[in-house]
Amino acid sequence: MLFPPPRHIPPLGPGKVTPRRRVVAQWRGIDLAPLERAQAARGQPVSAVLPQVLSELRIDHRRAEAEVVKVWNELLDPSIVAHAQPTGLHKGTLFVAVDSSVWLSEIVRYHRKEILNRLQHSFGRDFVRKISFRPG
């Protein structure tokens, strides 16, 4: 069974300040005008909110991590890329997961300096200060 649509749909937000509302507010001893104005002024343009949202989500940091993975795949030897992938970047330390302990030993002994130098050349010395290789 369907009901007909309502005849009157109340508007959103604070309504008009009518004489009746003013009298009721005086009788209650509460001035609702500042609250109503505050609720009406809540809306903000996207250009004011977006930079704060992006900084809270740390989009720039995530973009930099994605760029590290892209450069990692292009700069390094394919045999190293096949066995080691960056997993994160925190305070200048790049964390890399290596699939076996044999490759971990190989990379740490013979390729660590070369990898670090190439990444520092691409991103700068402050962005990637050291590399931590872990089995995983």
Secondary structure, 3 states (H helix, E strand, C coil): CCCCCCCCCCCCCCCCCCHHHHHHHHHHCCCCHHHHHHHHCCCCCHHHHHHHHHHHHCHHHHHHHHHHHHHHHHHCCHHHHHHEEEEEEECCEEEEEECCHHHHHHHHHHHHHHHHHHHHHHHCCCCCCEEEEEEC
